[in-house]
Amino acid sequence: MPNLSFTACHDDLKAVEQALSQFRLRRKETLSNLRTAMKWPLQKTEITDLMQRIERHKSTITAAMMADNLY
């Protein structure tokens, strides 16, 4: 089961990375393209969902580390 948690966490972080990779600006961007290039790639609902999933991953990992320290 822990491996599934790490895999799911990795997948969620990869989704954030892919969404934010669209946010990078290139040197040759013109001012007219700057507004489009800087538009935030995620919607509020997507951000909220991702943050909740990442928080659950954090809680799972923290609990596993605390349980590991008991032994």
Secondary structure, DSSP 8 states (H G I E B T S, - for coil): -HHHHHHHHHHHHHHHHHHHHTT---TT--HHHHHHHTS-SS-HHHHHHHHHHHHHHHHHHHHHHHHHHT-
